[in-house]
Amino acid sequence: MKQQRPPRLSWWQRRWQHWLDARHPPGDQHTLSQRSIYILPTRAGWFLGLTLLILLVASINFQLNLGYLVTFWLLAAAAASVGVAHRNLHGLQIQLGALSPVFAGQALDIPIQLKNSKKRARYAVAIRFLEQKDNKSFVLNDVTTSQNTALSFTPRTRGWQPLPKVLLQSLYPLGVFRLWSYWQPHSRILAYPQPETPCPPLPSAHNPAAPPTSAAAPQSGQGQHDSVRPYQRGDRLRDIVWKKSAQTLASGSGDLVVRSYHPQSGHLLSLDTEATGLHEREAQLSRLTSWVLQAHEKNHRWELRLPSGTHIATDSGPLHMQRCLQALALEP
């Protein structure tokens, strides 16, 4: 997948972006203050202003006391809604949750927590990424004390990907004024290369010292297990030893136990760029990524060699898979 260049901005767009970045520095936690909240009438607000102007002119021409009453009563209600709307956003805290790696082109829910330190509730707080122009992408939240929400984000390329700027807005209470603010998260997401689909067959296994009786050994992907070990992220659920896990949980250690597989002796895989048979860099990394996932699923032992000279020694398991995927994501 080729790296896409960001669109070029005009002079006034660059000035506007520089001004926003200065007022909203990046951070994984942000509090909406008076300096960072903006307000403008909505379309309904402009129509309300035009209507009030017509009512005022008509009341002056025809000397309608009731017209004056209606005009100034509606004007007072609209003016009072500005203060209510500002109090609805002022002091609201927004915090980014824990991020996990994802494959390029795969949607990920970005966890976000809205915190309210005041006794009053916050109503109709809508958030979305600024680059999403569709109003349907807004996520509405009513915040009493704390509210967990999420925004969908899809990294298009591999490597460390910054999160887009977040837009927060509210039309509460009357919908005639729009109050909004911006937030730029500081953390980035690590995007692995997009795996090639369908996954091509793995390269031939290197098994020079296999004993003659290896034909009677279990099939690839099964292996032998004669011990147990603590559960690690990425282990399969079917490998959990539930009886021993119940004993460890009852003892207070709080760790699940899984079977410790020992792959067949001498069964090794060498995953390198030349084995892919491809010439384009991103296509090579995509195929290597699919091979790493397939080798881990079948409990193989493998080594990884990348064009930059990076070499990851032969190993297996979830941690080895994560090391390989990270190296593929950060390959220059």
Buried (B, 14 or more C-beta within 10 A) or exposed (E): BEEEEEEEEEEEEEEEEEEEEEEBEBBBEBBBEEEBBEEEBBEBBEEBBEEBEEBBEEBEEEEBEEBBEBBBEBBEEBEEBBEEBBEBBBBBBBBBBEBEBBBBBEEBEBBBBBBBEEEEEBBBBBBBBEEBEEEEBBEEBEBEEEBEBBBEBEBEBBBEBEBBBBBBBBBBBBBBBBBBBBBBBEBEBBBBBBBBEEBEEBBEBBEEEBEEEEEEBEEBEEBEBEEBBEBEEEBEEEBBBEEBBEEBEEEEEEEBBBBBBEBBEBBBBBBBBEBBEBEEBBBBBBBBBBBBBBBBEBBBBBBBBBEEEBEBEBBBBBEBBBBBBBBBBBBE
